[in-house]
Amino acid sequence: MQPLLIYNTLSHQKELFKPLTPDHVGMYVCGPTVYGDGHLGHARPAITFDVVFRYLRHIGYKVRYVRNITDVGHLEHDADEGEDKIAKKARLEQLEPMEVAQYYTNRYHAAMDALGVLRPSIEPHASGHIMEQIELVQRILDAGYAYVSNGSVYFDVRKYQGDTKKYGCLSGRVIDEMLSTTRTLDGQEEKRFTGDFALWKKASPEHIMRWNSPWSVGFPGWHTECTAMGTKYLGETFDIHGGGMDLIFPHHESEIAQQTVCTGHGPCKYWMHNNMITINGQKMGKSLGNFITLDEFFRGSHKDKEGNEMLAQPYSPMTIRFFILQAHYRSTVDFGNEALVAAEKGYKRLMQAYRTLLKLQPSKNGAAAAVGEFRQKCYDAMNDDFNTPIVISHLFEMSKVINSAADRKTALTQGDIDEMKQVMETFVFEVMGLRDETGSDNTALVDGLMQMILEMRATAKANKDWATSDKIRDALGALGISVKDGKDGASWSI
């Protein structure tokens, strides 16, 4: 088996994965800001790093997976001014901020559970780590890379860059260019330099989320939370830091700067970033108003600003998961009904192949050598930077062999069948986290009923009652159930 390679955003190349501590992996992924329902853009990083988590565990690592909940400090426009997103939602709806955060955290968890996303090892909340963030800000001040201005604390980007030449190492941003591209915002006069970012913000009188600090009654900046919580739960250096590509700047660039002035190095060994979900080429997001919530996908109902229905039908959680896994995590995925319908068909095809496999009867002579290649090909694809679309292509190839065996065109031994079951169960269910949505607690009941119906049809055919036989077949077809007659009797599929 080839070694695991991971594309490191910092080096812009694939690197051999070698954890800091043998057999153990520390992974931090930026989680949601909980002021609204999760959408497809939230599903992509969750599913991407869920697969990373699953695969690392599968190949023998003990993984501590930390994914945070941002429930304070994430300002509008992801800038250093404006109103905290959760505080704004609470004010508009006349709720306590933590009431808003808890409500949307619960809904986020429900959506992730439906998508088959495993819960992380630790899920810290920013609001529960205010002291750690205050301590981090003080360390940066003590190191001489921050300053207090009117009760707020800002990171001194130009001093950091002058001393380290590292600002922009992840994103490629150049400080001089930032001078001409940074928007003018209220409160910018507090800063020495437009590109300086807030470590702590003094709360305005109407701001309802506030804590005491040595500098003012206020709240932490967005970037401090991940540095503080990552360090607390994974140490000053850990293996993988993940998130969406939109977080590379300013969030992750600022994390590197904060950690570097405190420890002399960045927070992690490998930076991983998933690409965006787009609609007509534009990033899907709350701030752009073009997002479709996961609940709306599951219900099949969402209208755009002009009142036009965006969704042609409901899409199940596993269809959404399969849709995301069909593309490599570093490639862009453009939303469209046609793409989702194709994903639904592909997902169902894979599930049907597995159900067919479970019913296959072995032959004495088979094709063990050819079957044995599928497992290796799937591992090779996963070890090449978690290439799930290539894994899926190999699984479809295996599905052709399964269907050929079901049609008696290919002979498979019991060993072949067992091997394919193991490959399917490993890569379809364990690693990629798919589940058979038709495989509920009623599976045995459905199978029994279908068997009874097919026996009734077989009896009608034996009695040459073609009208009844055809009526049963046509009625099942109208329900989306295909009946196929073979040498060993009839079989059915959805």
Summary of the structure (lengths in Angstrom):
residues: 494
radius of gyration: 26.8
end to end distance: 36.4
largest distance: 92.8
contacts: 1580
relative contact order: 0.11
helix: 49%
strand: 17%
